[in-house]
């Protein structure tokens, strides 16, 4: 309640291993944090998504979507951390979306010859896959409810390990279903697999232990109904900015029209 997430992140400066890239959420955008993080070890780099209102000046362009930029440091940050100066630099990678919005990230991996654009973009999308995993765990498996009941630290750790273990069991079973039906694991619906496996757990609790292997085989056979349609390949979209709709009603009138 009294400390920001950035203040807690600053306590981890120097803990990242050498030759590593740490991915931060956009809420951790801080020139002081990122400069300290980068200076905390050898090749300890960072990457973070950009915010919607993002101010910068392009110093050098490597491609249409890859730039070296300079960003202003707020007067408040300058007063608190005078060593930062008035500006700081980063590498900006822009990713146009089908809706016309421009998204992307900034990173301390400045050299395009050493840090290839494609590899950085792959890491960025991998981050979103991890976020999707957290979302599945919290929203569907835990139904958006806090389920930690223990009042002791050892009990909390035990509950957390139980939650993570059960999540990975579901994922493992999804992989087996995908292997049996010869499709990619990402085409198996997590939500439907979760409900199906939960039903099997309820049945197995009351059934004979010897019948579990047969039930498991039937579960994987029935997993065919969990297969999602194959995603369509997106066509490349030119760089564009989506025109925002006005909040207020407007009415246009023909200039050549005359009143009756």
Order of alpha helices (4+ residues) and beta strands (2+ residues): alpha-beta-alpha-beta-beta-beta-alpha-beta-beta-alpha-alpha-alpha-alpha
